[in-house]
Amino acid sequence: MKAISRVAVIALAAGLAGCHEGPAKDEATLAGVADDTFVHAQTDYFKGMDGNVALSPQEAAGRNMWLVWTGGNDRFWDQMNHSTFGTFDLLKIVAPPPGSPLRRANRFHWLGAINEPCFAGAAGPDASRYGLYLDRRVGTGPDGKPCSADPFADPEKYPGVKTGARGTTFKDGTVLPTGSYYGGPTGIVGLRLFPNPDFDEKAKAHWDPARYYSDPKYYNDKDLVRPYRVGMSCGFCHVGPSPTNPPADPENPTWANLSSITGAQYLWADRLFFWQPNEANFVYQWVHTYRPGALDTSLVSSDNINNPRTENAIYELGARLRGSAKIGQETLAGGGKDNAQFNQFVKDGWLTGFYKAPDQVWTPHVLKDGADSVGALGALNRVYLNIGLYSEEWLRHFNPVMGGKPVTPIRIADARKASAYWRATEKGTPAIALFFLKAATPHRLADAPGGAAELGKGAPLLRRGAEVFAVTCARCHSSKQPQRVPANVRYATGKDYLASFRSWWGWTQSEDYKAQMRAIVARPDFLRDNYLSTDARVPVTLLRTNLCSPLATNALEGNIWDNFSSRSYKDLTPVGTVSYTDPFTGQPRTYAMPGGGRGYTRVPSLISVWSTAPFLLNNSVGPFNGDPSVGGRLTAYRAAIRQMLFPAERQKDSELGGRGVGLIDRTTRPTSLFVPASYVEPLKPLLGGEDKGLLARLQDAEGNIRIGDIPAGTPINLLAGIQPLAESTDTKVIARHYHDVLTLLVRLKEAKLAIRKAGRPLTNAELRGEYARVREPLLKLAKCPDFVVNRGHYFGTELFNAGLTPEERSWGTEPVLSPQDRQALMAYLLTL
């Protein structure tokens, strides 16, 4: 194998440094639109939501921003359509074809998206909207009350960015409007409709709505220009049915039946990304591992780890912030110091206590790996980038979805300089925080229809359940903690964090801690202003859940979210060696967790846990029933909480379950993997002659790569987690890694050919035999080797004391709860 050339090394270094002629300007800036044009609306249009909470104008502006502000990301989602050749098409989600299960009458059941009140399904193609089957606005809502007009669609009050063909009068006299910068409603909460600035006279002449719905050659054309772009607000992934006031018909909710803070617990991400499911496509099978309510937030800015995680519910922000003031201190450095802080917007009061210039911040950790560590406002602003804000610059730093390009950090300083949308977002997110401080209150079962009766059934168990909670769960699941702390227990951060966490954990196993915690839990006000969690990062050697989440790399130094993670996060000490299961033999293996921030998990809140099943960070424990009623949620809770506390009853793998191995996601039929030429060509300058030959053997006549058939029963993560890039700056390591990846892909591609040459039928068993020969090289290239998705969190059970590595055993043993104590704990958790 030849080493890569000096020219290639220079090219790679330039890519790693993000070298280009300054930051790209966004559409608004190029059109001469200033950020102060984007005034965030203060009208309380969504009154009735969130328990009919009374909002000030600024708080209402925060909720409006959360639910309808897209920050120009319609450009990004339209580009995603092109890069997936029409497979992912948000326009088909909001305007599905006749007969599709995505139509409004079945939308919640099939997709889990929330139908917006005051709309009805399309009666037919709408000639005034280019023949699309878009939902129709109606005058009366599901509650029989008159519907007011959507105020955010007003182009006079909220004038859109006039760019490209927007505002054009066509030859036939019709006009492509400029529209509003909030877009127009689509009939789906969180998705907004914008005129496509690329839809010019030529595009209009080529547009054929009948073919758009019926002709794959037409709608899969990467050059097809659709008349609309669809933007996505944060609300799309965070609005759900209210647990305490659920809709009688989930397909027809009123605003009073909806909550802005629960998270999209019922959203099927695979059906969102594939409007037309295709089980023969490996990528479809890959996203099918995203259980309802879970989404890999690094799917687009890919870290090449299959890592679906639940959509965060946002409860008790005030209690959470106050808890972070005790143990959430972080040190900022570099671009992280450019993050907005409350002090820039609030001049007095308790919100000013979370930042001390120039580099100290006290912050909740929002992402499940605890990587968001630069302040609450920085976390909110990063969310907008992650859903496509300022895509003009963002997409220059990585290849979306497929990866394979050296990743570089997007810089806050660049966004602030060149993006009017970013600056408008920064100005608005403090209002979102104020909205959450007012509205993010718990949904208690006691306040739900029939809830008091349900709680009454478990009343005899509650006292014992509270004691069990105090000594087993409260150390991680209560923001109210003992105030009398031993001198040797201290909080530290960065490189000293792991040692300080060990000292604290050891204390929680003592009778001193347990006695204090019993008294705290017994107080009548225990649940008041209690986040029921902690912002401590728990080492995976203790938690023992699937390794993929704490292996996420996007927030590491020099990666895409570098500016949104703290110096102290990047300095975290490696947690040591962890155990996992070989996905082919079922035998135990060990893995040395890398450092730089990896190896830890932020603890979820148990607020309203009765309404949030299935459980674990990926919704893998317990069945999903899709029923948002109180009874439906309780049924899901009882099944899931039993599996949490009796882990031997969790779902087992279809092939290794007899050996006690938990659930491994596998392909359900033979599939193929397609990589377009546009992703392949940038690799060529980085390859030596031999490796260029390997690449040529992979490519078809158009330069694409197609690998298949991948046999049924293959672990999804065996291919979804292949590391395409060497995480090294050593040129020899880089060259070897590319060679290994290309060699392995050639073997996979040619396995099928070898069988055909032998003149025998192509059977799944033969394909699996070929794959068996390369499974060790595939595992070696996997960024996350752990394929068992429903393991871990064994506290109070027999499995906690079954650690396999010295680091896992070093946390000590834990008392095993009796079956009766587990039943009592289940009853107590219903009260949270």
N, C-alpha and C positions, 0 to 999 in steps of 0.2 A: 504494500500500500504506500502510495506516495504522500509525503507531507503536503499540506496546502501551501500555496505559493505566498510569497511576501505580499503581493498585491491583494490576495484574498484576505490575509491577516489585517492589512490596512483597511480594507472594505468592512470587515467584521468589526474592527475597533471603532470605525466611524458609525456603524449601526448601533453599537453598544453605547456610544456617547450621545446618541440622538442628534447626530450632526446634520443640520439642514439650515437653510437661510432664515433663521428666526421663526417664531411661532406663527402658525397659520391664523389668518383672520376668519372669524365666523361670518355666517351669512348676514347677520344684522350689521356688523361692523363694515363689511364690504358694501352694504347698501346705504351706509351713512346714518344708521339708526343708533342713537345713543342709549345707554342702559337706563337712563332716567325716563325714557319713553315707556318702559315696561313697569307701569304702576300696578301694584298688586291689589286686586279688587277687594273691597271691604264689605260688600253686600253679603248678608247672611242668607244666601240662597238655600243652603243645605240645612236650614233650621229644622229640627225634628230628629236629625241624626244624633248619635252619641248620647242617647238618653235625654234629648231635648235640652242639652246644656245651654245656658245663657252665655253668649260670647260678647266680648267687647269688639269694636271695629277692628282692632289690631289682631285679636285672636281669630276673628272670622277671616281676616286676610290670610292668616296662617293655615286655616283649614282649606280655604279656597286654593291656596298655592299647593298644598298637599294633594288636592283632588283634581285640579285642572291645569296647573302650570307644567308645561313640557320642556320649556327652555330651548326650543328649536330642535329637539331630538327627533322630530319627524324626518329630518334629513338622514339621520343615522338608521332609523328603522327601514326607510326606503332602500338604503344602501344594503342593508342586511338581506332584503329581498333579492337584490341583484347577485350578491355573492353566494346565495344558496340556490340560484337558478329557479326561483319561484317556489321552492319547497316551503320556505317560511314566508308568509305573506299576510301581514296584519290587515290589509284591505279585505282579504277573503275572510278574516275573522269577523270583521264588522259588517261585511256585506257578503255572506256566504251564499253559495249557489243553491238553487231549488233542490229540495230533498236532502240537504246536508243536515247532519245532527247538530251542526253549529247554529242552526236557525234559532231565533229568539224563544220559541215555544219549548225548546229542549236545551237551551244554552247552559243554564246552571248545572243541570244533570250531567251533560256531556263534557263541558269545558270547565265548569266551576267558576266562570266569570259572572259578574254581578250585572244583571239587567237594570238599566237606569229607569226609574219611574217616569211616567208620562210619555212612554213610547209604546208602539205596537210593532209587530213584525211586518216585514215588507209584504205588500199585497201582490207585488209583481215588480218587474224592472222599472226603475224610475227614470223616465226620459229626461227630466230636468237635472238629473245627477248622473248623466252619461250611461244610463242603462243598468245601473248597479242595484242590487237588492239590499238597499239600506233600510234600517228601521225607520218608521214614520213617527214623528211627534204627534201626540194627540192632546186634546183639550182637557181630559179628565184623567186623574191618576187612579191607581188601584184602590185607593181609599174613597173614591167618589168625589174628591175635592178638585176644584179647578186647578189647572196647571199654568203657572206663569211662564213667560218666555225665559229661555236660558240667557242670563245677562252677560255671560262671558263671550258669547258669540257676536256681540255688537261691534262691528268694524269701525264705527264712528268713535266709540268710547275707548276701544282697545285695538287700534289700527295695527294690522299685521305688517310684516316686513315685505315691502314691495321689491321683489327680486325676480329675475328671469321673466317668465311669461305671466306672472301674477298681475292682474289688471289689464290684460290684453283683450281687445275686442277682435274676435275671429272674423273671417270672411263671411260666415253665415250670419253675422250679427250677434252671436252669443258672446258672453264675456266670461273669462276665467277671473273670478274675483280675487282681490288681495286677501280678504278675510280678516279675522281677528288674530292677535298673537296668542290667544288661548285656543284657537281653532274652534270648530263646531262640535256639538255633541254627536255621538255615534249610536247611542242606545246602550252602550256598555260603559259602566263607570270606570274612569281612568284611561279611556282611549278617546282621543280627539282627532277630528278630521280637518286637514289643511289642503288648500289648493296646491297642486304640485307645480313648482316654478319651472320644471322641465317640460311641462305639457304645453308645447308650442303648437303652431299651425300644423307642422309636419306630424307631430305626435298625435294630434287630434284626428288628422286624416287617417292615420294607421289604427286608431283605436276601434276595436270591435268587441263590444261587451259579450256577445254570444260566444265568440271564440275564447274570450277571457275565462269563461266558465267551462268550456267544453273541449278545447283543443290544447293538449299539453305542449305541442310544438310552439304554439303561440304564447301561452302564459308562462312557459319556462324559459322563454327567450330573455337572456340577460339584458338585452337592449330595449325591452318593452318599457314604455313610459306610461304609467298609470295616471289617471286624472287627479288622483288625490294621494297625499301622503298621510300616514297615521302616526300621531305622536302619543307617547305614553307618559302619564303622570305617576307619581309614587303611589297614588290611590289604587291603581290597577292591581298591585301586589299586596295592598294592605287593607282594603275595604272588604268586609265580610258581613254575613248575617249576624245580627245582634244575638248573643247567647241568651240574654234575659228578655228580649222582645222579638223573637224570631218571626219571620213571615209565615203566614198560613200556607202560602204557595211560594216556594223559593224562586220560581220563575217570574213572579210578579210582586216584588217587595215595594213597600213605601219607604221614604227616607227614614221614617221612625224605626223601621225594621233593620237598619244598617248601622254598622260601626266603622269608624275610620281607623281604629287602632288594633283590631283583632288579628290582622293578617289574612291573606287570601288562603284560608285553610283548605279550600275545596278545589283549588286551581290545578288542572291537569296540564303540566308544562309540555308533555310530549304532544298533546293535541293542539297546544298553542303553536309550537314550533313546526308541526307537520299538520297543516290544515287537512291534508289528505293522507291518512296513515298508510305506511308502506312497511310491513314487517320484514320485507326482503332487504331493506336498507339498514345497514349496521348502525348508522347514526340514529335512526328512529329507535332501534332497540336500546341504544345507549341512553337517549333522553327518556325512554320508557322506565328507566331505573329511578327517575324522579317521581317519587310517590306523590299523590295529591297533596298540595300544600307545601311541597318542597321544590326548591330550585337551586341549581348551581350558580351562585352569583358571579363566579369566575368563568362561566361558560363562554362569554364573549371575549373578555380579556383573559384568554385561556392560560391556565397554568398546567395544562395537560394532566390534571388529576380529576377524576370523576368524583364530584364532591357535592351532591345535592344536600341542601340544608333547609330547614323550615323557615317560612316567612315570619319575621319577628313580630310578635304582639308587642305593643308599646303601652306598658302599664306603669303607673306611679312614677313618672319621671322625676317629680320633686324628691321623693324618698330615694330614688336611685342616685340623683345628683348629690344629695346629702351623704349617702353612703360612700360615694366616690371621693368626697372631701376627706374621708378618713383613710382609705386604702387605695385611692386611684391616682396617686401622684405619678407623673411622668415627666421626663426631661426631653425637650425638643431640640432638634439640631437641623442644620441645613435648610432645605425647603420646608420642613415641617414647621419652622417658626413663622412661615407665611400664612398659616391657617387663621381664619377669623376666630375671634374670641368674644365672649359676652361683653367684656369690658369696652369694646369698640362701640357698642350699641346701648349699653345700660351703664349709667354713671354712678348709681348708688344702689344699695340693697344687697341681698345675699347672693345674687347671681354674679356679682363682681368678684366673689371670692374663689373663683375657679381658675384664675390665671395670675401669674406673677412674672412680670417682665424680667429678663428677656426670654426665658426658656422653660419655666415651670408651669405645668398645667395639671389640674385634677379633673379626671374625666371618666365617664362610663366607658366600658369596652363593648362596642355594639356588635361587631362581627363575632361569630362563634369561636374563632381562634384567638380572640382578644387582640386582634391586630389594629383595629381602629383605636388610636391612643393619643389623639392630638386635640381633644376637646369635643364637646357635644356638637358645636356648630360645624367643625371640620368633618365630623361623621355624616351630618346631614348633607353637606355640600358634596362629599364624595359619592353619596347615593345618586345625585343628579348626574355626575359624570358617568357613573356605571350604567345608567340607562340612556346614555347617548348625548348628553349635553356637551357642546364643543367638540363634536366628532371630527370637525375639520382638522383638529390637532391630535385628538385622542387616538385616532386610527393610524396615525403615523408611527406609533410606538409599538405596535404588535400586529400580528395577523389575527383577525377576529375568528373565534371558534376553533379553527384548525391549528393555530399556533405555527411553529416552525420558523419563526423569524425572531432574531434577538430582541428581547423586550427592554425598553428604556422607560425611565420615569416620566410621567406627565407632570409638568411643573406648575404649581399654583401661580407663581409669578408670571408665567407665560399666559395662563388663562386670564389673569387679572388685566394683563396688558392688551390682549388681542381679542377678547370675547365679551361683547356687550351682554350676551345671555348669562355668562358666568357672573359678571358683576351684579346683574339684576337678581340672580339667584342668591348670591352672598347677602345682598341687602334684605332679602325676604325670609331667609331661614330663621332669623331670630323670632319672627312672628309665628313660624311653625312650632318652635320650642315653647312659646307662650301658650299656643293652642294646646299642646300636649300637657303642659303643666295644669291647665284647667280641665281638660276633657279625658285624660288617660286614666280613668278610674276603674277599679275592678268590676267585673261582672260576677257577682256572687250568686250562687245557686239559691240562696234564701230569697233573692229578689226576682227569681224566674217563676213563671207559671208552674204551679205544682211543686216548686222547689222545697218549700217548708215541709211538706209531707214526706218528701224523699229524705230530707235530713232527719226527720223524726224517726225514721226506721232505724237509723244508726245511732240514735242518741245514747243508748246504754254503753256504747263502745267509745264515746268521744273522750272521756277523761283518760282512759288508757291510751287511746290513739294519740292524744296530745303529748303524753309522756314519751311515747315511742318517737314521735316527731322531734321532740326536744333533744333526745340523746343520739338519734341516728341521722336526722335530716337537717336540723336547724343550723348546723355549723356552716353549711353551704347555701341553705335555702331560707335565710332570714337576714334582713339588713339590721335587725336589732340584735346586738351581741352583748355578752358580759362586759362590764366596765372594769372589773377587778382582774387585771391581767398580770401574770407573773413577769418578773423583771427580764427573764431570758426570752420572752416572746416579744418580738419586735417586727414592725413592718419595714421592709426594704424593697427596693426596686432594681431593675437592671440586672447586673451580674450577681447581686446579692439576693435576688428575689427567691430563688429556689431554696436557699438555706433558711430564709425567714419563713417561707411557707411550711417547711418541715418543722420548724420549732412551733408554729401555730397548730399544725395538725396533731403533733404529739400532745399538745395541751388539750385539744378537743377530745382526746381519748381518756382524759383524767376525770376523776370524780369531782374535782373542783369545778371544772368547766360544766360538766353535766348538771350539777346541782344548781349552778347559776342559771343555766339555760332552761331547766325545768320551771324555775320561778318566773322567768321572763315569758315563757309560753303560756303560763297559767294566768297572766294578767288579762283583765278584760279588754285592754286596749292593744293587745299584741298585734292584731292584724291592721290596726290603724296606721297609715303612713309606713307600712312595711312592704318593701319591694319583694320580699320572699326569695331573695337571691343575694349574691355577693358579686362584686366586681373583681374578686380574686381570680387569677388564672389557675386552673387545676391541672397539674401534670398528668399526661395520659398514662403514665406508669401507675397512677392511682385510680384514674377513671376507667381505663381499659376499654373505652369505646373504640370504634373503627378508627384507624390511624390516619385516614385521608384528610379529615378536616384539620387536625393539628399539623399536617404536613403542607398546608397551603403556602404558596410562595409569593403571591402577588404583593405582599407588604414588605418583603425583604429588601435589604439595602440594594439600590440600583434597579429594583423592579417597578412595575407600573404604578403601584400605590406607595412608593417610597416616601413621598411628601405627606402621606396621611398616616404614617406610623412613626412612633416616637423613637428617640435614640435609646431609651431604656427598654423598649420592646426589642429592638435589634440586638441589644446586649444581653438578652436573657440567656441563662446558662442551659446547655443541653440537659434533658431530663434523664438520659441514659438509655439502656437497652430495654426494649419492650418485646412482648410475645405476640405472635399471630399464628394463623393456621395456614398450612400449605393447602392451596385450593384444589390440588389434585390427589394428594394422599391423605389429607386430614390430619397429618402429623404436625406437632408444634414446631415453630421456627422462631428465631429471634432477629431483631432489627435494631440497629443503633440509630436512634432518632438524631437528626442533625440539629444544629442550633440556629442562631441568628433570629430567634423569635418563635421558631417552630417548637411543637411538643406540648402545647397547652390548650385548654378549652375554657371559654367563659361560661359560667353556670347559668342555665335558663331560670326564669322566674316560675314559681308555682302558683302565681296569682291566676285564679279561674281555671285551675288545672282540670277541673271537672268537664270543661268545655273544649279542651284542646287535643284530645286523643285523635290519632295514634301518638306515641311518644318516642323519645330519643331525638337527637338533633336532626335526624333524617326521616322521621315519621315511620320508622321500620318496626316498631314494637306495637302490636295490636292491629286489628283489622280496620279498614276504612269502610264506612257505610254510606258516606255522602249525605247524611241526614242532619240538617242543622237545627232540627227541633230540640227541645229540652230532652224529650225521651230518647231521641236519636243520639244526642251527645252523651247521655248517661250510659246508654248501651255500649257505645264505643269506649267510654272511660272504664267501665267495669272490666271489659275484656283486656284492655291495654294495661291497666294498672296491675291486674293479676299477673300478666306476663312480666312486668317490670319486677315484681316482688317474688315471683316464682319463675326465674329465668329458664329453668329446664323446660317450661311449657312454651317458650318462644318458637317461632317457625324455624324449621330445620331445612338444610339444603336438600334439593331433590336427589342428589347423587351421594352425598357424604353424610346425610342426616342420621343414618344408622350408627355412625361413629360419634354422634353428638355435635356435629358441626352445624353452626347456625346458618342463616340464610345467605346464599351467594347468588347474585343476579347473573343469569345465564341467558344466552340467545335461545329463542324458542323455535327457530327454524334456520336453515342455511341462509346466510346473508352475505352481502358484499359491501366493500368500502370504496368510496369514490373521493379522490383528491383532485380538484381542478388544476389545470396547467398554471393558472395565475398564482397558485401557491407554490408550485414546483420550480418555476423559472428562477426566482431569486436565489435558490440554493446553488445553481450551477457555478457561479464565480467562486464559491467556497470549496469546490471539490477538486481533487486531483484526478488524473486521467483514468485510473482504475475505477474510482468511484463514479465518475461521469458515465463509464460504461455500465455500471450497475444501475444507475438511474435510467439510462436508456432502455435497459431490459424491463424496467417497471412501466415506462410510459407507452401509451398507445399512439396512434398516428396523429392525434390532436395534442399530444403532450400531457394528457391526463393520466392519472394512476388509478387503476381499478384492481382491487384485491378481493378475490372470492373464488369459490364459495367458502365462507367461514362456517364451519359446521355448527349445527344445533347443539346446544349444551356447552358452548364455549363461555367461560366467565367473561362477562362484559368488560370488566376492568383490565383484563389481560391485554386488550387492544386499546381501550379508551384511555388507558393511563400510560401508554408508551411515551417516553421522554424524547422528543424529536431533537432537542438541542442539548449539548454538553453544558452543564452549569460550571463552566471553568473558563479561564482566560489563557490557559496553557494550550498553545497551538497543537501540540502532539495529542493532548487529550481530546481536543475538538475534532481533529482529523480521525482519530480512532473511533470516536462516538458516531460520527456520520457514517463511517465505513460499517460499523456494527449494525446500525439501523438499516442501511440500504441492503446489506447482505441478508438480514433477517426478512425484510419485506420481499426480496426476490425469492427466498425460499417459500414464503407463504403463497406468493403469486403462482409459483411454478409447481406447487404441490398438486394442484388440480391437473396441470398439464401432464405430470408424471403418470397419474392414474389413467388419463385418456390415452396416452401413448401405449400403455399396457393392454389396451383394448377391452378393459373391463368397465362395467357401469360405474358411474360416479355415485357412490353411496356415502351416507353420512358417517358410517363406521370407518370407511377408508380415509375420509377427510380427517376424522379425529385421530386416526393413526399417524397421519402426516403432521398434524399439529402437536401430537405428543412428542415428536422429535425436536420441536423447537420451543417447548414450553419453558425450559430453564433459561434459554436466551431471552425469551419474552419477559419472564419474571425479573431478569437482571436489568432490563431496560425500563421496568415499571417505576414511575415516580412514587407510587404508593403500592406496597406489596400486599396489603390487607384487603381481602375481598369479602369478608364476613361483615355484613352491614348492620346486624341487629345485636351486636354483642356489647358488653360493658355495663357500667353503673350497677355493680353487684352489691352495693352496701346493704347490710342486714341479711344477706343470703349466703348460702354455703359456698358459692363460687368466688366470693371475695377473697377467701383464704386459699385460693388455688393458683396464686401467682407463680410464674415460671422463671422469672429472671431475678437476680439479686436486687435490682432497683424496685421491682414490683413487690418483692417480699419485704423490702426495707420499710414500708409504710406500716408494718405491724399487722396483727390480726384484728378482726372486728367481730363483736358478738353477733351470733346468728339469731335472728328473730324467730320466735315460735310461729306456727301457722295462725294462732289466735292473735298474736301481736300484729301480724301482717294484716289480718282482717280489720283490726282496730285502726291501724294506720290508714287503710283504704277509706274507712268511714270518716276519719278526721280530715283527710285531704279534700273531701267534698265540701268542707266549710270554707276553704281558702278562696 
